[in-house]
Amino acid sequence: MDHTDTFIVAEVIQQLPDFSVDLITEPGTPEGNLAEKLKDSGLEPYKPMFTSFQVNVDQVVTGEEVEGTFNLIYDSEFKGIEPELKPGMKIVAAIKKGVGEEQKGSYSFTRYGTYYVVDGDYVLSAFQGQSEEMKAFSRDTNGYKLNHLIAEIKELKEN
């Protein structure tokens, strides 16, 4: 929660095509030097790929106000680990504003802080967590109604 801007309840509209971004590298930095070496060798610099889903916000639980339809993204290297979203799914997600021109208007998310809304208004965590604190939070929210999860998130954000 400390590393996100907003918690939302949203509906997945569609999966969008994956996209790549050019990393900004400053000359004289380790990243810039590596990019120059790669170019000199005839190789392309690393361009991370992102998986993208269009979602529509139903509710902002906490954080910055977000409205309407936008894209949720994650690093494509984590396909199979991050949540696989399908059109029509309802989710609760911790999101962070995208960086750079290619991610403008998008928000990143991960399995941490993502819940699937099932059977109308029950929630299931996309990831149980590794720390005792995360496991306890999952135990206290998994299988409960959406309004219970929302109350728990709000309480954590206030403390």
C-alpha positions in Angstrom: 0.0 0.0 0.0 2.9 2.3 0.6 4.0 2.1 -3.0 0.7 2.8 -4.7 -1.2 5.9 -5.6 -4.8 4.5 -5.5 -7.0 1.5 -4.7 -9.8 1.0 -7.2 -12.7 -1.3 -8.0 -12.8 -1.7 -11.7 -14.2 -3.9 -14.5 -11.9 -5.3 -17.2 -13.1 -4.1 -20.7 -10.4 -5.8 -22.9 -6.8 -6.9 -23.2 -4.8 -4.7 -25.4 -1.8 -5.5 -27.5 1.6 -5.7 -25.7 3.8 -2.6 -26.2 7.4 -1.8 -25.6 9.1 1.4 -24.3 12.5 2.9 -25.0 14.5 3.4 -21.8 15.8 6.9 -21.4 19.5 6.7 -20.9 21.8 9.6 -20.2 25.3 9.6 -21.7 28.0 8.9 -19.2 25.7 6.9 -16.9 26.1 3.1 -16.6 22.9 2.6 -18.5 23.9 5.1 -21.2 27.3 3.4 -21.6 25.7 0.0 -21.9 23.3 1.4 -24.5 26.2 2.8 -26.5 28.1 -0.5 -26.3 25.1 -2.4 -27.6 24.6 0.1 -30.4 28.3 -0.1 -31.4 28.0 -3.9 -31.4 25.0 -3.7 -33.7 22.6 -4.8 -31.0 19.4 -3.0 -29.9 19.2 -1.7 -26.4 16.8 -3.4 -24.0 13.2 -2.4 -24.6 10.9 -3.7 -21.9 7.5 -5.1 -23.0 4.3 -4.4 -21.2 1.0 -6.2 -21.0 -2.0 -3.9 -21.0 -5.7 -4.1 -20.1 -8.4 -1.5 -20.6 -10.5 -1.1 -17.4 -13.4 1.1 -16.3 -13.3 2.4 -12.7 -16.4 1.6 -10.7 -15.1 3.1 -7.4 -12.0 4.7 -5.9 -11.4 3.1 -2.5 -8.5 5.3 -1.4 -5.9 7.6 -2.9 -5.9 9.9 -6.0 -9.1 10.4 -7.8 -9.3 8.2 -11.0 -12.3 8.2 -13.3 -13.5 6.5 -16.4 -11.6 4.2 -18.6 -7.8 3.8 -18.7 -5.1 1.1 -19.1 -3.6 -1.1 -16.4 -0.2 -2.4 -17.3 2.5 -4.7 -16.0 6.0 -5.9 -17.2 5.3 -8.7 -19.7 8.3 -10.7 -18.3 5.9 -11.5 -15.5 3.1 -13.1 -17.6 1.9 -16.2 -15.9 2.8 -14.7 -12.5 0.7 -11.5 -12.6 -3.1 -11.7 -12.8 -4.5 -12.9 -16.1 -7.5 -10.6 -16.6 -10.4 -11.3 -18.9 -13.2 -9.0 -20.2 -16.1 -8.7 -17.7 -14.0 -9.5 -14.6 -14.3 -7.2 -11.6 -11.2 -6.5 -9.7 -9.9 -4.5 -6.8 -6.4 -3.3 -7.5 -3.6 -1.2 -6.0 -2.4 1.0 -8.9 0.5 3.4 -9.5 0.6 6.1 -12.1 2.6 5.2 -15.2 5.9 6.9 -15.9 7.3 8.2 -19.2 5.5 9.3 -22.4 4.5 5.7 -23.4 2.8 5.1 -20.1 1.0 8.5 -19.8 -2.6 7.9 -18.8 -1.8 4.3 -17.7 -1.4 2.8 -14.3 0.8 -0.2 -13.3 -0.4 -3.0 -11.0 0.8 -6.3 -9.8 -0.6 -9.4 -8.0 0.2 -7.6 -4.7 -2.9 -5.8 -3.7 -5.1 -7.3 -6.5 -8.3 -9.1 -5.7 -10.8 -10.8 -8.0 -14.5 -10.0 -7.3 -16.4 -13.3 -7.7 -20.0 -14.4 -7.3 -21.3 -10.9 -7.3 -19.5 -9.4 -4.4 -17.0 -11.8 -2.7 -13.3 -11.3 -3.1 -10.3 -13.6 -3.6 -6.7 -12.4 -3.4 -4.6 -12.8 -6.5 -1.6 -13.5 -4.2 -1.6 -14.7 -0.6 1.6 -12.9 0.3 4.9 -14.0 1.7 5.3 -12.0 4.9 3.2 -12.9 8.0 1.5 -9.5 7.8 0.5 -10.0 4.1 -0.7 -13.6 4.9 -2.8 -12.3 7.8 -4.4 -9.6 5.7 -5.3 -12.2 3.0 -6.8 -14.4 5.7 -8.8 -11.6 7.0 -10.2 -10.5 3.6 -10.2 -13.6 1.3 -13.6 -15.0 0.8 -15.3 -12.1 2.4 -17.6 -9.5 0.8 -16.2 -6.6 -1.2 -17.4 -4.0 1.3 -15.4 -5.8 4.1 -12.2 -5.6 1.9 -12.9 -1.9 1.2 -13.3 -1.2 5.0 -10.0 -3.1 5.7 -8.1 -1.1 3.0 -9.5 2.2 4.3 -8.6 1.3 7.9 -5.0 0.4 6.9 -4.6 3.6 4.9 -5.8 5.7 7.9 -3.2 4.1 10.2 
